[in-house]
């Protein structure tokens, strides 16, 4: 499990991530919780990075 701590409310980012195929949820108000699979490929990590970058850039 990983968390991304933001300086603003995390909830608006969750539907945008879901649109890009990333399942996440907002916890503690400013935290996006990610639970990647036990076995994850470099390609999966690259896709996650691209989705997060795009969603944060659109804010």
Buried (B, 14 or more C-beta within 10 A) or exposed (E): EEBBEBEEEBEEBBEBBEEEEBEBBBEEEBEBBBEEEEEEEEEEEEBBEEBBEEBBEEE
